[in-house]
């Protein structure tokens, strides 16, 4: 299976004329399907795709990692560019009223569902893993099994006039089964990068994890959690580590030092190919 992964949107941009923007969007292209994983915060993914000569109308599916604005805010411009009906795979909780209590601001999807459906979106909302092709699937809900990965308490949902902790049941990743091992693409890994990788192994029946890309949400993590995460990644034998977005610069710097040439900054414009 030929595989090309292109990061269309991320906090930083690595190519001339590219837009960097808080958020994430990653395009997965294979012989069987083209899948867009998240859509960035606003126009960056569609803008950068145009600069790369990527025809967004050739995308077959969209997968949303969770319901935050910086992963879903690009939906409207991307659907405009596509100009067709398309399935969007996500968890039902993407439509929860998500807030950041630190700033008391709404951080959920910035559009009404009807608006997106009028542009061609067909939402496949499920708590279960979805097999997109014989080699690609979503994780569905991710069990929290480690004792050091936890969800930040300031991330909440508004229900019945009050706030409750967001358990991020909608947090999911994309699993690609390749010849050298699993490639796991993360959105923010709110339920923990290591929890996600353990779940990917269990779902796929494959132990070897070749590459991990995306956000790890370690920007507010304790130093102890960062080191425990690194130890687990090494134990898992990850060969390529391309973190970005919400991982945070301090954690990314430690990872870069610890993983050496196995590490890369996965900014907007990064492309990797397999085999």
Residue pairs with C-beta under 8 A, 6 or more apart in sequence:
1 30
1 31
1 32
1 135
1 178
1 179
1 274
2 30
2 31
2 273
2 274
2 275
3 28
3 29
3 30
3 176
3 178
3 183
3 273
3 274
3 275
4 28
4 29
4 30
4 271
4 272
4 273
4 274
5 26
5 27
5 28
5 29
5 183
5 185
5 213
5 271
5 272
5 273
6 26
6 27
6 29
6 52
6 54
6 270
6 271
7 24
7 25
7 26
7 27
7 213
7 244
7 266
7 267
7 268
7 269
7 270
7 271
8 25
8 26
8 27
8 36
8 40
8 44
8 45
8 48
8 49
8 52
8 54
8 268
9 19
9 21
9 23
9 24
9 25
9 38
9 39
9 40
9 41
9 44
9 45
9 48
9 74
9 268
10 20
10 21
10 23
10 24
10 25
10 244
10 245
10 266
10 267
10 268
10 270
11 20
11 21
11 22
11 23
11 244
11 245
11 267
12 20
12 244
12 265
12 267
12 268
13 19
13 20
13 48
13 267
13 268
13 269
14 265
14 267
14 268
14 269
14 270
15 48
15 51
15 268
15 269
17 51
18 47
18 48
18 51
18 268
18 269
19 43
19 44
19 47
19 48
19 268
20 44
20 267
20 268
21 40
21 41
21 42
21 43
21 44
21 70
21 268
22 41
22 70
22 245
23 38
23 40
23 41
23 44
23 69
23 70
23 71
23 73
23 74
23 245
24 38
24 40
24 65
24 70
24 71
24 187
24 188
24 214
24 215
24 244
24 245
25 36
25 37
25 38
25 39
25 40
25 44
25 45
25 71
25 74
26 36
26 37
26 38
26 185
26 213
26 214
27 34
27 35
27 36
27 37
27 49
27 54
27 59
28 34
28 35
28 36
28 37
28 136
28 174
28 176
28 185
30 133
30 135
30 136
30 176
32 133
32 134
32 135
32 136
33 60
33 61
33 132
33 133
33 136
34 58
34 59
34 60
34 61
35 59
35 60
35 61
35 62
35 63
35 132
35 136
35 174
36 45
36 56
36 59
36 61
36 62
36 63
36 78
37 62
37 63
37 65
37 174
37 185
37 187
38 63
38 64
38 65
38 71
38 72
38 74
38 187
39 45
39 62
39 64
39 71
39 72
39 73
39 74
39 75
39 78
40 70
40 71
40 73
40 74
41 69
41 70
41 71
41 73
41 74
42 73
42 74
42 77
43 74
43 77
44 74
44 268
45 74
45 77
45 78
46 56
46 74
46 77
46 78
46 80
46 81
48 268
48 269
49 56
49 81
52 269
56 78
56 81
56 82
57 81
57 82
57 83
57 84
59 82
59 86
60 86
61 86
61 87
61 88
61 89
61 132
62 75
62 78
62 86
62 87
62 88
62 89
62 121
63 88
63 89
63 90
63 132
63 138
63 172
63 174
64 71
64 72
64 88
64 89
64 90
64 91
64 94
64 170
64 187
65 71
65 171
65 172
65 173
65 186
65 187
65 188
66 91
66 94
66 168
66 170
66 171
66 172
66 187
66 188
66 190
67 90
67 91
67 93
67 94
67 95
67 96
67 98
67 108
67 109
67 170
68 98
68 107
68 108
68 188
69 107
69 108
69 109
69 110
70 107
71 187
71 188
72 94
72 109
72 110
72 111
73 109
73 110
75 88
75 109
75 111
75 116
75 121
76 111
76 115
76 116
76 119
79 86
79 116
79 119
79 120
79 121
80 119
82 120
83 120
84 120
85 120
85 121
85 122
86 120
86 121
86 122
87 122
87 123
87 124
88 116
88 121
88 122
88 123
88 124
89 124
89 126
89 130
89 132
89 138
90 123
90 124
90 125
90 170
90 172
91 125
91 126
91 127
91 140
91 141
91 169
91 170
91 171
91 172
92 125
92 126
92 127
92 170
93 168
93 169
93 170
94 109
94 125
94 170
95 108
95 109
95 113
96 108
96 157
96 166
96 170
97 106
97 108
97 157
97 158
97 159
98 106
98 107
98 108
98 155
98 156
98 157
98 166
99 105
99 106
99 107
99 108
99 155
99 156
99 157
99 158
99 163
100 107
100 154
100 155
100 156
101 153
101 154
101 155
101 156
101 163
102 154
107 155
113 123
116 123
117 123
124 130
126 140
127 140
127 141
127 169
128 140
128 141
129 137
129 138
129 139
129 140
129 203
130 137
130 138
130 140
131 137
132 138
135 176
135 177
135 178
136 174
136 175
136 176
136 177
137 174
137 175
137 203
137 204
138 172
138 173
138 174
138 175
139 172
139 173
139 174
139 175
139 196
139 199
139 200
139 203
140 172
140 203
141 169
141 172
142 171
142 172
142 173
142 191
142 192
142 195
142 196
142 199
143 195
143 199
144 150
144 191
144 192
144 195
145 195
145 198
146 192
146 194
146 195
146 198
146 228
146 232
148 224
148 225
148 228
148 229
149 191
149 192
149 193
149 194
149 195
149 225
149 229
150 192
151 165
151 166
151 167
151 168
151 190
151 191
152 217
152 220
153 165
155 165
155 166
155 168
155 190
156 163
156 164
156 165
156 166
157 163
157 164
157 165
157 166
158 164
166 190
168 190
168 191
171 187
171 188
171 189
171 190
171 191
172 187
173 184
173 185
173 186
173 187
173 189
173 196
173 200
173 214
174 184
174 185
175 182
175 183
175 184
175 200
175 203
175 204
176 182
176 183
176 184
176 185
177 204
177 206
178 210
178 274
178 275
179 274
179 275
180 208
180 210
180 239
180 274
180 275
181 206
181 208
181 209
181 210
181 211
181 239
182 200
182 201
182 204
182 206
182 208
182 209
182 210
182 211
183 210
183 211
183 212
183 213
183 274
184 196
184 197
184 200
184 209
184 211
184 212
184 213
185 213
185 214
186 193
186 196
186 212
186 213
186 214
186 215
186 216
187 214
187 215
188 214
188 215
188 216
188 217
188 245
188 246
189 195
189 196
189 214
189 215
189 216
189 217
190 217
193 212
193 216
193 217
193 218
193 229
193 233
194 229
194 232
194 233
194 236
197 209
197 212
197 232
197 233
197 236
197 238
200 209
201 207
201 209
208 237
209 236
209 237
209 238
209 239
210 238
210 239
210 240
211 238
211 239
211 240
211 241
211 242
211 272
212 233
212 238
212 240
212 241
212 242
212 243
213 242
213 243
213 244
213 266
213 272
214 242
214 243
214 244
214 245
214 266
215 243
215 244
215 245
215 246
215 247
216 229
216 243
216 246
216 247
216 251
217 246
217 247
218 225
218 226
218 229
218 246
218 247
218 248
218 251
219 246
219 247
219 248
219 250
219 251
220 248
221 229
221 248
221 251
226 250
226 251
226 254
227 254
229 251
230 254
230 255
230 258
233 241
233 259
234 258
238 259
238 262
239 262
240 262
240 264
240 272
241 255
241 259
241 262
241 263
241 264
242 263
242 264
242 265
242 266
242 270
242 272
243 251
243 252
243 255
243 263
243 265
243 266
244 252
244 265
244 266
244 267
247 255
252 265
255 263
256 263
256 265
264 270
